[in-house]
Amino acid sequence: MSDLAAGRLSSFRQNFNAALRPRGRVFYGWWMVAASAGIQAVIAVLFNQAFGAYAAVLREDFGWSRSALSGAFSLARFESGILGPLQGWMIDRFGPRAVMIAGLSMFAGGLMWFSQINSLPMFYVVFFLMAVGSSLGGFLAITVALVNWFTRHRAKALSLSQIGFSAGGLLVPLTVASIEFFGWRETAFGSGVLVLALGLPLAVLMRHRPETYGETPDGVPFAPRSTEGAAPIEAKPHWAVAADGSEDFTAREAMRTRSFWLISLGHASALLIVSAVMVHLVLHLNENLGYSLTTASLFVALMTAMQMTGQIMGGILGDRFNKRVIVIACMAAHGIGLILLAFAVNTLMVVAFTVLHGLAWGTRGPLMQAIRADYFGSSNFGAIMGWSSMIVMIGTTSGPLVAGFLADRTGNYEVGFTVLAVAAMMGSVFFMLATKPAPPPRTPGAPVDTSQPATPVEAAVPAGDGASA
């Protein structure tokens, strides 16, 4: 091994150990990342990523239209979006653990009830219960917790936690095999049992704010408060924020900025495609392209393998370079990928879609939350995300409905997928305009929470860790 390679390996080991064990022991935040990944894997393999397979068998058993199946998904996302501000307030008020335990219990009960449905109205009610339960027990609560526990390594933590969602997608063939071998009712009931057995113990490991447990974000000790020799604002790394919360936005202050609305609209544009693919990909592959459910599930697995790869890339790149530029490129990849799927005439085009969409989804997903935290701080992140979800739900509800409605009218997904692809690529413009806002004005002499010292010891970016503009 050359001296240069040995030096790089030694530097990597030092940086890795500094991040994992900043005080000589594994930082508890990383245990939360592992638990978060496990919870998201359970939700993904049993519900989110498996919905397309359930949609196919429900359509076969009951003869429900694509629009009817899409309507349940969209209605549930609409209701979840409306409940977003309440959910964000609950997480900030009671902590992620309590909310997650309640949500996962609701999710498990919904899966068991799902095994007994016999009508479309009952399906809508049960699907809403499952969607709200999985939302309370998963993404938002996990994001709020990790945003509080990480600053410098925030993108990495969020990315690694969401690898669980991708891992769940890789395991979807097992859910499909269970549906085909045991039946969808038996699989749904067993899934509810698994949520209770696996999800709840992992949720118990979650914590709200590190200060409550004698920790600090990233596990890095804080230096005494001092303004002497402080670096100018321009020299701040992109992940650096005022530790005392003096630069954090309230939900109301965030909503007064242009960036809050642009990020939310851009996120909604991305989820036009993500939600449509979650609902309609297996249906399109099975009914329009002639692939079996088993083969279709393999494409889903490949897509989520690419998503996992993208999450690793996003975590590394997002803590080093401009997150907004990365997201803009991902939005274009989303749109190009969906165009390929819409007009696919061979397996190669489907594979190209899975690669582009999976990489874009995995890379972009955690960076959306990291950008918000970088812009608005972590003190009121739950409430800010909750209000943002009301805008984001436009994408999650519209995507499946547009694709399903146009597919029912035209007999295929070409028109619907094309419309969504163009809309998603236009979302790049929102992120181009979503620059970081100035800190909110504070009245001179206004009280500031000084429970934390002001400046982290490791406020400077180490060599090789590029800061984004």
C-alpha positions in Angstrom: 0.0 0.0 0.0 1.4 3.4 -0.9 2.0 6.1 1.7 -0.7 8.2 0.2 -3.3 5.4 0.4 -2.2 4.5 3.9 -2.5 8.1 4.9 -6.0 8.4 3.5 -7.0 5.1 5.2 -5.7 6.4 8.5 -7.5 9.7 8.0 -10.8 7.9 7.2 -10.4 5.8 10.4 -9.8 8.8 12.5 -12.8 10.7 11.1 -15.0 7.6 11.4 -14.0 7.0 15.0 -14.5 10.7 15.8 -18.0 10.6 14.4 -19.0 7.2 15.9 -17.3 7.6 19.3 -16.7 11.3 19.9 -16.2 10.7 23.7 -14.6 7.3 23.6 -17.9 5.4 23.4 -20.6 5.0 20.7 -22.7 8.1 20.6 -26.3 7.2 21.5 -27.6 9.0 18.5 -26.1 6.2 16.3 -28.1 3.6 18.2 -31.2 5.7 17.4 -30.2 5.7 13.8 -30.0 1.8 13.8 -33.4 1.6 15.6 -34.9 4.1 13.1 -33.7 2.0 10.2 -35.3 -1.1 11.7 -38.6 0.6 12.2 -38.7 2.0 8.6 -37.7 -1.4 7.3 -40.7 -3.0 9.0 -43.1 -0.4 7.8 -41.8 -0.6 4.2 -41.8 -4.3 3.8 -45.2 -4.8 5.3 -47.0 -1.8 4.0 -45.5 1.1 2.0 -43.4 -0.8 -0.5 -45.9 -3.8 -0.5 -49.0 -1.8 -1.3 -48.6 -2.3 -5.1 -48.8 -6.1 -4.6 -51.9 -5.8 -2.3 -53.4 -3.5 -5.0 -53.0 -6.1 -7.6 -54.7 -8.9 -5.6 -57.5 -6.6 -4.4 -58.2 -5.6 -8.0 -58.3 -9.3 -9.0 -60.5 -10.4 -6.0 -62.9 -7.5 -5.9 -62.6 -5.9 -9.4 -62.0 -2.4 -8.1 -60.7 0.1 -10.6 -57.3 1.7 -10.5 -58.9 5.0 -9.6 -60.7 3.4 -6.6 -57.4 1.9 -5.3 -55.6 5.2 -5.9 -58.3 7.1 -4.1 -57.7 5.2 -0.9 -54.0 6.0 -1.0 -54.6 9.6 -1.8 -57.3 10.1 0.8 -55.1 8.6 3.5 -52.2 10.9 2.5 -54.6 13.9 2.4 -55.8 13.2 5.9 -52.2 12.6 7.1 -51.2 15.9 5.6 -54.1 17.7 7.3 -53.0 16.1 10.6 -49.4 17.1 10.0 -49.4 20.3 12.2 -51.0 18.3 15.0 -48.6 15.5 14.6 -45.6 17.9 14.6 -46.9 19.6 17.8 -47.4 16.2 19.5 -43.8 15.2 18.7 -42.4 18.5 19.9 -44.6 18.3 23.0 -44.6 14.6 24.0 -41.4 13.4 22.3 -41.0 11.0 19.4 -41.0 7.8 21.5 -44.6 8.2 22.9 -45.9 9.2 19.5 -44.2 6.3 17.7 -45.5 3.7 20.2 -49.0 5.0 19.7 -48.7 5.1 16.0 -47.2 1.6 15.6 -49.9 0.2 17.8 -52.5 1.8 15.5 -50.6 0.5 12.4 -50.6 -3.0 13.7 -54.3 -2.9 14.5 -55.0 -1.6 11.1 -53.1 -4.4 9.4 -55.1 -7.0 11.4 -58.4 -5.3 10.5 -57.3 -5.1 6.9 -57.3 -8.9 6.8 -61.1 -8.8 7.4 -62.2 -6.3 4.8 -65.0 -7.1 2.3 -66.0 -3.8 0.8 -64.5 -0.7 -0.7 -65.7 1.7 2.1 -64.2 -0.6 4.7 -60.9 -0.7 2.7 -60.8 3.1 2.7 -61.3 3.3 6.5 -58.8 0.6 7.3 -56.2 2.0 4.8 -56.5 5.4 6.5 -55.9 3.9 9.9 -52.8 2.1 8.6 -51.5 5.2 6.8 -51.9 7.4 9.9 -50.5 4.8 12.2 -47.4 4.2 10.0 -47.0 8.0 9.7 -47.1 8.6 13.4 -44.8 5.6 14.1 -42.3 6.3 11.4 -40.9 9.1 9.2 -41.8 12.4 10.9 -41.1 11.3 14.4 -37.8 9.7 13.4 -36.7 12.8 11.5 -37.5 15.1 14.4 -35.5 12.9 16.8 -32.4 12.6 14.6 -32.5 16.3 13.6 -32.2 17.1 17.4 -29.4 14.6 18.0 -27.2 15.5 15.0 -25.9 18.7 13.4 -22.7 18.1 11.6 -23.6 14.5 10.7 -27.2 15.2 10.1 -27.4 14.2 6.5 -25.5 11.0 7.2 -27.8 10.1 10.1 -31.0 10.8 8.1 -29.7 8.8 5.1 -28.6 5.8 7.2 -31.9 5.7 9.0 -33.8 5.7 5.7 -31.7 2.8 4.4 -34.2 0.8 6.5 -36.9 1.8 4.1 -34.8 0.6 1.2 -34.0 -2.6 2.9 -37.7 -3.2 3.4 -38.2 -2.7 -0.3 -35.5 -5.4 -1.0 -37.6 -7.7 1.2 -40.9 -7.1 -0.6 -40.5 -10.3 -2.6 -40.9 -12.1 0.7 -44.2 -10.3 1.3 -45.3 -11.1 -2.3 -44.3 -14.8 -1.8 -46.4 -14.8 1.4 -49.4 -13.3 -0.4 -49.2 -15.9 -3.1 -48.5 -18.9 -0.8 -50.7 -18.1 2.3 -53.1 -15.5 0.9 -53.3 -11.7 1.3 -55.6 -11.9 4.4 -53.3 -14.2 6.3 -50.3 -12.1 5.3 -51.9 -8.9 6.5 -52.8 -10.3 9.9 -49.4 -11.8 10.4 -47.9 -8.4 9.4 -49.8 -6.8 12.2 -48.3 -9.3 14.7 -44.8 -8.6 13.3 -45.2 -4.8 13.8 -46.0 -5.4 17.5 -43.1 -7.8 18.0 -40.4 -5.9 16.1 -41.5 -2.3 15.8 -42.5 -1.5 19.4 -39.2 -2.6 21.0 -37.3 -0.5 18.6 -39.5 2.6 19.2 -38.6 2.3 23.0 -35.0 3.2 22.1 -35.9 6.6 20.6 -35.2 9.8 22.6 -36.2 13.4 22.0 -33.5 15.9 22.8 -29.9 14.9 23.8 -29.6 17.6 26.5 -32.2 15.8 28.5 -29.8 12.8 28.8 -26.6 14.7 29.4 -25.6 14.6 25.7 -25.0 17.2 23.0 -25.7 17.1 19.3 -23.2 14.7 17.6 -21.8 13.9 21.0 -19.3 16.8 20.7 -18.6 18.8 23.9 -19.3 22.5 23.9 -16.7 25.2 24.5 -17.4 28.0 26.9 -19.5 30.8 25.5 -17.3 33.5 24.1 -17.3 35.9 21.2 -13.5 36.5 21.2 -11.9 35.2 18.0 -15.2 34.0 16.6 -15.2 33.2 12.9 -17.2 35.5 10.7 -20.6 34.3 9.6 -19.4 33.7 6.1 -16.9 31.1 7.4 -19.6 29.0 9.1 -19.9 25.5 7.7 -23.3 24.8 6.1 -24.2 22.5 9.0 -23.3 25.0 11.8 -26.1 26.6 13.8 -26.2 28.6 17.0 -26.3 26.0 19.7 -28.5 28.2 22.0 -31.3 28.2 19.4 -31.0 32.0 18.9 -31.0 31.5 15.1 -33.8 28.9 15.1 -37.1 29.8 13.4 -40.5 29.2 15.0 -43.1 27.6 12.7 -44.7 31.0 12.1 -41.4 32.7 11.3 -40.4 29.9 8.9 -43.8 30.2 7.1 -43.1 33.8 6.5 -40.0 33.0 4.4 -40.0 32.3 0.7 -37.8 29.2 1.2 -40.4 27.4 3.4 -42.9 27.5 0.6 -40.4 26.7 -2.2 -38.9 23.7 -0.4 -42.4 22.4 0.4 -43.6 22.8 -3.2 -40.4 21.2 -4.5 -40.9 18.3 -2.1 -44.5 17.9 -3.3 -43.3 17.9 -6.9 -40.9 15.0 -6.1 -43.7 13.0 -4.3 -45.9 13.3 -7.4 -43.7 10.6 -8.9 -42.8 8.7 -5.7 -46.4 8.2 -4.6 -47.6 7.3 -8.2 -44.8 4.7 -8.5 -45.7 3.2 -5.1 -49.3 2.7 -6.1 -49.0 2.0 -9.8 -45.6 0.5 -10.6 -46.6 -3.2 -10.0 -50.0 -2.6 -11.7 -48.2 -1.2 -14.8 -45.6 -3.9 -14.9 -48.2 -6.6 -14.4 -51.1 -5.4 -16.6 -49.5 -3.3 -19.3 -46.1 -4.8 -19.7 -47.0 -8.4 -19.0 -44.6 -9.2 -16.1 -45.7 -11.6 -13.4 -46.1 -10.4 -9.8 -43.0 -12.2 -8.8 -41.0 -10.5 -11.6 -42.5 -7.1 -10.9 -41.4 -7.5 -7.2 -37.9 -8.1 -8.4 -37.9 -4.8 -10.2 -39.2 -3.2 -7.0 -36.3 -4.9 -5.2 -33.8 -3.5 -7.7 -35.3 0.0 -7.4 -34.9 -0.1 -3.7 -31.3 -1.4 -3.9 -30.6 1.7 -6.0 -32.5 3.8 -3.4 -30.2 2.4 -0.7 -27.1 3.2 -2.8 -28.5 6.7 -3.3 -29.1 7.1 0.5 -25.4 6.3 1.2 -24.3 8.8 -1.5 -26.7 11.4 -0.2 -25.5 11.1 3.3 -21.9 11.5 2.3 -22.3 14.2 -0.3 -25.0 16.1 1.6 -22.6 16.8 4.6 -19.9 18.0 2.2 -21.5 19.8 -0.7 -24.5 22.0 -1.5 -27.6 19.9 -0.7 -29.8 22.1 -2.9 -27.7 21.5 -6.0 -27.8 17.7 -5.4 -31.6 17.8 -5.0 -32.0 19.8 -8.3 -30.2 17.1 -10.2 -32.3 14.4 -8.5 -35.5 16.0 -9.6 -34.4 15.8 -13.2 -33.5 12.2 -12.8 -37.0 11.4 -11.3 -38.6 12.9 -14.4 -36.4 11.2 -17.0 -36.8 7.9 -15.2 -40.6 8.1 -15.3 -40.6 9.0 -19.0 -38.6 5.8 -19.6 -41.1 3.7 -17.7 -44.1 5.3 -19.4 -42.8 4.3 -22.9 -41.0 1.2 -21.9 -40.9 -1.4 -24.7 -38.2 -3.7 -23.2 -36.7 -4.8 -20.0 -33.7 -2.5 -20.4 -35.9 0.6 -20.3 -37.6 -0.7 -17.1 -34.2 -1.3 -15.5 -33.0 2.2 -16.5 -36.1 3.6 -14.7 -35.4 1.6 -11.6 -31.8 2.8 -11.5 -32.6 6.5 -12.1 -35.7 6.7 -9.9 -34.1 4.7 -7.1 -30.9 6.7 -7.0 -32.8 10.0 -7.2 -35.2 9.0 -4.5 -32.6 7.7 -2.1 -30.2 10.7 -2.6 -32.9 13.3 -2.4 -35.1 12.0 0.4 -33.0 12.7 3.5 -31.6 15.9 2.0 -35.1 17.4 2.0 -35.2 17.2 5.8 -31.6 18.2 6.2 -32.1 21.3 4.2 -35.0 22.4 6.3 -33.0 21.8 9.5 -30.1 23.7 8.1 -32.4 26.6 7.1 -34.7 26.8 10.1 -32.9 25.0 13.0 -34.1 22.1 15.2 -35.9 23.8 18.1 -39.3 23.7 16.3 -38.6 21.3 13.6 -41.6 19.0 14.3 -44.0 21.9 13.9 -42.3 23.2 10.8 -42.4 19.8 9.2 -46.0 19.4 10.2 -47.1 22.6 8.5 -44.9 21.7 5.5 -46.7 18.4 5.2 -49.9 20.1 4.3 -48.2 21.4 1.2 -46.3 18.2 0.5 -49.5 16.2 0.6 -50.5 17.9 -2.7 -47.9 15.7 -4.4 -48.7 12.5 -2.4 -52.4 12.8 -3.1 -52.3 14.1 -6.7 -49.7 11.7 -8.1 -51.6 8.4 -7.7 -55.0 10.0 -8.6 -53.7 11.6 -11.8 -51.9 8.4 -12.9 -54.9 6.2 -12.0 -57.5 8.4 -13.6 -55.7 8.8 -16.9 -54.8 5.1 -17.0 -58.5 4.2 -16.6 -59.4 6.6 -19.4 -56.6 5.7 -21.9 -56.0 2.1 -20.9 -52.3 2.6 -20.1 -50.0 4.9 -18.1 -48.2 6.8 -20.9 -50.1 10.0 -20.6 -50.4 10.0 -16.8 -46.7 9.2 -16.2 -45.7 11.8 -18.8 -47.7 14.6 -17.1 -46.2 13.7 -13.7 -42.7 13.5 -15.1 -42.9 17.0 -16.6 -44.4 18.4 -13.3 -41.6 16.8 -11.3 -38.8 18.2 -13.5 -40.4 21.7 -13.2 -40.0 21.2 -9.4 -36.3 21.7 -9.9 -37.1 25.4 -10.3 -38.5 25.6 -6.8 -35.2 24.3 -5.4 -33.2 26.7 -7.5 -35.0 29.6 -5.9 -35.0 28.2 -2.4 -31.9 29.9 -1.0 -31.2 30.0 2.8 -33.1 32.7 4.6 -31.5 35.2 7.0 -31.9 34.3 10.7 -35.1 35.6 12.2 -34.9 39.1 13.7 -34.8 39.1 17.5 -35.7 42.0 19.7 -32.6 43.3 21.4 -32.5 42.1 25.0 -35.0 39.3 24.3 -34.4 36.2 26.5 -32.6 33.4 24.8 -32.4 29.8 26.1 -28.8 29.5 27.5 -29.1 26.0 28.7 -26.5 25.1 26.1 -23.2 26.8 25.6 -22.9 28.7 22.3 -20.2 27.1 20.2 -19.1 23.5 19.6 -15.5 22.7 20.0 -15.4 21.3 16.5 -16.9 24.3 14.9 -14.3 24.4 12.2 -14.6 22.1 9.2 -11.7 19.5 9.2 -9.5 19.2 6.2 -11.2 17.5 3.3 -14.8 18.2 4.6 -16.1 20.7 2.1 -18.7 23.1 3.2 -21.6 24.0 0.9 -22.3 27.6 0.0 
